[in-house]
Amino acid sequence: MSGVEVVSFGCRLNTYEAEVMKREAGAAGLGEDGRKAILINSCAVTAEAVRQARQAVRRARRENPDARIVVTGCAAQTDGASFADMAEVDAVLGNEDKLKAASYRALPDFGVSAQEKILVNDIMSVTETAGHMVDAIEGRARAIVQIQNGCDHRCTFCIIPYGRGNSRSVPMGAAVDQIRRLVSNGYREVVLSGVDMTSWGADLPGAPKLGILVQSILRHVPDLERLRLSSIDSVEADEALVEAVASERRVMPHLHLSLQAGDDMILKRMKRRHSRDDSIRFCEDMRRARPDIVYGADLIAGFPTETEAMFDNTLKLVAECGLTHLHVFPFSPREGTPAARMPQVDRAVAKARAARLRTAGDHAVRAHLKSRLGTRQRVLVEREGLGRAEDFTFVKLNFGLPGEVVDAIITGVDETRLVGAPIQAAAA
């Protein structure tokens, strides 16, 4: 039972960093003394995410009474003391510290005080992000590549800049080399990931834009079959990025947009950088340029001061932008953020509004699935019996091996998934 186990919560960036953590902890000799090490890689985006991390810590201790338990990630960075106070926790590592073997060599032994458990640096003092090389992402048919970390914006609801620090970009050459390495190891699809990905390049010489990086990847890694973008801020999408999505078939026709709301006053109080009309215009323009594009979006229900009319503007945005894959969150006040000090919407009202948004999302997904009946789709098989189409829709399959890209004809709909059959079988 010795070795290193990483339990990750939250974003794709944490998934990518989990591979780096496992490698660095192993290089430090963690787990080689016969005592298992469990690294809880936490998320802080909502209070629920923090609660889940605490729950995972307690479960890990119950199931592994002799293990060394280390908590890291954004919740550890922003509230390390509360995790250090947990009797189940042996050490707390910050987001920068978790990626270094030296941090694991410096872990304290049994019997230290709560304060001595904490190895968390000042994340705001970190000015660079290394292009950590990984050979694979365990359990994933698609590879995730970090190109950026941190955020220079200060949305009033968001705690993440205090967990991740200011924006730092991975140099273009390092990102291209990492993708080339993953493709040579058999990955057919790569997902670019970051905290505020459309800010990539602002801190690099010449301040290149994300679109330049995307075009460089496509040019210098010709064997890459599928390039996918994770969440972007549509108002910061540069011309080269729009051109790449519109004209390059290897860029997947799916964009996940950080919209958050559809009411201008709420957007202003969130300190967002776009208006309602900006969101609608971007979606319309991109759909004209790439008709097969499908949108996902993050939306918050029940933000402080939100009236029913304001919420209705967000609800209408689902249809007006043509959104399909929704990530909906009832507002969760995070201590230390300006929004936590604003007049709060009743929690039950926020949850009810979130449910209404999810219902709208369910209707959008069903309409999208029906529109794909009879079409031919290129599907990346993620695990036995299930894959993802280019537009990120789940496809149920009875053929293909994990990691393969297969051609399927869509013969039916199964709840929130398409049902695909081999082209030859459908023709017969």
N, C-alpha and C positions, 0 to 999 in steps of 0.2 A: 504493500500500500504506500510505499515511499514514492517521491516524485513531486512534480509541480502541477497543480490544477488551477486554471483561471476560470472564474465565473464572471461573465461580463453582462452589464446592463446598458441600455441606452443606445447610442448612435453607432453608425458604421465605424466611426473613428475609434471607438472603444474596441470594436471587433478586431480592427487592424492592429491596434496597440497591444491587444492581448497576445498576439504572436510574438511581438518584440519582448513583452514582459516575460513570457515563458522562456524565450531564448536567453535573456539576460539573467534571469533567476537561476536557470540551469548552469550558465557559465560561472555564476557565483557559488555554485555548489549547493544551492538550496535543495533540500530533499534527498541529498546523497547520504545523510547520516541515518537513514531509515525512518526519519520522521517526515511525514507528508506535509507539504506546504500548500495552502489554499489561498489564492489571491482573489479577493472580491473587488472587481473593477466597477466602481459605482457610477451612477448618474445622478445629477442634481436638478434636472430640468423641472421636475415637479416634486411636491411633498410626497406623493405616492411613490415616485422613483426612489427617494431616500428611504421610505418605509420598507420597500422591497429589499433594499440592500441590507438593512438591519435584520430583516427576516432571514435573508440568506446567511448572514453571519451566525445567527442562532441555530439555524438548521445545520450548517456546516460543523458547528461545535458538537451538536447532539450526535451527528453521524460519524464524526471523527474526533473523539475526545482528546487524542494525543497529537493532533495536527497543529502546525503553526499557522495561524490565521492572520493574514495581512489585508487591511482595507486600503484601497487606493481609488483613483478616479476623481471625478468632479465633486462628489459629496465629501470625500476625504479632504480635498483641497479647500473647500469652503467652510467645512465644519468638522475639522479633524478632532477637536476636543471631545465632541459628543461620541465619536466612535472610540476614541481612546478610553473613555469612561466605561465602555462595555467590557465586562469581565471576560467575554469570549475572545476579545481581540488582543493579539500579541503586538501588533505594530500598525502604524498608519503612515502611508507614503503619499507624497504629493504627486501631481500629474507629471511633472518633469522628472522627479526622482524615480518613478516607477519604470522608466525606460533605461536605467543604468545599472549595470551589474554591481557597481560599488555600493549602491543603496541597499541591495540585498545582502552584501557582505557585512554591512553595518547594522543589520537588524539586531535589536536588543534581545537578550535572553529572558527567561522566566523571571518574574519577581520585580520588574521595574515599575516605577510609578506611571500614572497615566500620562504625565507630561513627557517622560522619557520615551514613551512609545511613539511620539510624533516626530516624523522626519518629513516635514513639509516646508519647502522653500517659498520665497516670495515670487509667485508666478508672474507678477508684473515686471520683474527684473529680467525675465527670459526674453531674449531678443532674436533668437534663431531657432529654427526647427530642422532637425537633421532628417535626411532622406533615408530612414532606416530600411535596410534591405531585408526582405523576407522571401523565402522560397515558396511558401504556400500559406493558405488560410485554412486552418483545420476545419473540416466539416463543411466547407463551402465550395460550390461548383464554380462560383465567380470569385475573382480576386478583388480585394479592396486595396486601394493605394491612397495613402495620405499625401495630399499636395499642399495642405495649409492647416494651420492651427490657430486658435485664438480669435478674438474679435475686437475691432476698434470702436464699434458702435455700442451704444448704451441704451438699448430698448428698456423701457421702464419696468417691464415685467420679468426681465431675464437676469438670472444669476450666473449664467455660463461664462461671461468674460472674467469673472472673479475666480472661476475654476480653471479656465484655460489661458488666461492672460491676453495680451494684445496680439494682433494679427501677425503671424510669421509665415513666410512662404518657403516651401521646399524648392530649391533651385531647379530650373527646367531640366538640366542635364541629369540630375539625380533622379527626377521623376521619370524621365524617359528610360534611363537605365533600369530602374526598378520594374517598369512595365515590360521592357524587353526580356528581363530575367524571368518574370512570371509567365510570359507567353512561351518562352523556350521550355518551361516546365509543364506545358500542356494546357494552360488556361486559355479558354476561347473568349471570355468576357472579362473586362476590367472595369471597376467602378471607381471613379475619382471621388475622393471624399475630403471634407474639411469642415470646420466650424462655420466659417463664413466664406465659402469657396469662391464667390465672385469677387472677393477682395484679393485673390491670389495675385502676386506680382508687385503690389504697391510698394513693398519694402525691398525689392530687388533692383539692381542697377538698370536704369532705363524705364522702370515701372511698367513692365509688359502686362498685358491683360490676359484673362483666362482663355479667351479665344485663341490667342497666339500659342499658348501651351497646348490646347486641344489640337490645333492644326499641326503643331510640331510632333506630337505623339503619333498622329495618323501618318505623317510623312516618314518618320524615322522608325516606326514599328509596323511595317507593311503586313506582317503576319497576324497582327491583332484583328480578330474578326468583329468583335463588338466592344464599343466603348460607351459606357453609361455614365451620366452625371448624377450625383446625388443632389441634395437640396441646393437650390440657387435662389438668390435675391433677384427677382426679375428686373427691378429698376436699375441694377448694376450690370446687366448683361450687355457686353460690348458687341460691336458690329461683327468682329471676327468670329465670336462665339455663335451669334445668330446665323451667320453664313455657314459655319461648320454644321450646325444642327440641320439647317435647311437643305444643304447640298450633299452632305456626305452620308451615304447609307450605312456606313459602319458606326456612326453615332446613333444610338438607339432613340426612337421617336417617343421618348417619355421624359418629361421634366417635372420634378417635384419642386413646387414653388413655396417660398416662405411668405405667405400672404398675411396670415394672422387674423385679419378682419376685413370687412367690406364697407365700413362706415368711416367717412373722412374724419369726424371728430374723434372717434375711438383710435384711429390710426395715428392722429396727432398726439393723443394722450399716451399712446404706446411709444411715441417718439420713433415711429417708422419713417422711412424716407420715400414712400410712395403714396399715391392717392388711389381711391377706388377706380377712377377712370384710367390710371396708369396700368392697373392690373388687367382690366378688360381689354385695353388697347394692345397690351403685350400678347395676351392670349389670342386675340383675333389676328394680329400680324403674324405670329408664329404659325398659326393654323393655315393661313394663306400660303406661307412659305413651305410648310411641311404638312400637307393635309392629313397624314396618318398619325399626327402627334396626339398623345394622350397626356393629360395633366393630373398630377397629384398636388395636394396642398395641405399645409398646416393651417388650422383655424382654431381660434380661442373663443369660447363662449363664456359670457358672464364677466367680461373684463370690468373693472371698477367704473362706475357711472353709466354703464351700458343700459339704455332704455329698451323697451320692446321694439320701438321703431328703429333704433340703431342696430339691434340684433337682426331685424328683418332685412336690413341692407346686406348683412353678412350672409344670411340665408339665401337671398336672391343671387348673390355672387356665384353660387354653385352653378346655377343655370347660365348666368350671363357670361361667365368665363369658360363654361363647358368643362367643369372639373369632374374627375372620375374617382380617383383614389384619394380619399380624404383621411387625414390624421386630425382628429378632433379632440380638444382638451377643454374641460371646464377650467376656468381660471383658477390657478393655485398660487396664492400669495407666497412669495419667497422673501424671508426676512432679509432686510438690508437693501431691498429694491424700492424705488419710488412708488411703484404701483401698490405695494403692500400698505402704504400710508394713505392711499386714496380711498374715497367712500366705496365700500365693498357692496357688490350685488349678493343678495341672499344665496347661500350655497345651494339650496334646493332649486332655486330659479336657474342658477348657472348650470346645474346638472340637467334640468329639464330642457334648457336651450341646447346643450350639447347633444342630448338625445334626438332633438329635432334635426340638428345638423347631420347626425349620423344617418337618420332616416332618409334625408335628402341624398346623402352619399350612397345609401343602399339602392335607391331608385336609379341614380346615375350609373352605378355599376351594372345593374340589370339591363338597362338600355344599351350600355356599351357591349355587354356580352351578346345580346341578341343581334347587334350590328355585325358581329364577327362570324355568325353562322354561315357555313359554306365557304369561308375564306381559307386561304393557305397561309400558314404561319411557320416561321422559323423559331424553334423552341429550344432553349437551353435546358437540358434535363438537370434538375437540382438534386433530386433523389429519386429512388425507384417509384415510378407511378406519378411523378409531378415535376412540372417544369415552368418556365416563364417565357412568354412570347416577347418579341422585341419591345412591345409597348408596356411590358411589366405585368401583364395579366397572367394569372395562374392558369395552367393548362394541365388537365388530367390526362395521363398517357398510360398505355400498357406496353410501351416499347421504348427502346433507348436506354443507354447507361448514363449514370451521373457524370456530368462534365461534357457530354456530347451535345452537339447542336443538330437537331433533327427537323425534317420537314413534316408537317402535319396538316391534315385537312380538318377543319372544325365541324364536327358532326352534331354537337349538342352542347347544352349548358347544364352544369351541376352546381346548384346554389351560387357560390361566388367564383366559380371556375368554369373555364371552357373545357370541352371534352374533345380530344384530338385523336385521330386515327392515322396510320401510315397512308401516304398518298396512294401507293399501289393497291392497298386493301380497299380504300374508298372507291377507287376506279373500278375494281372488280365487282 
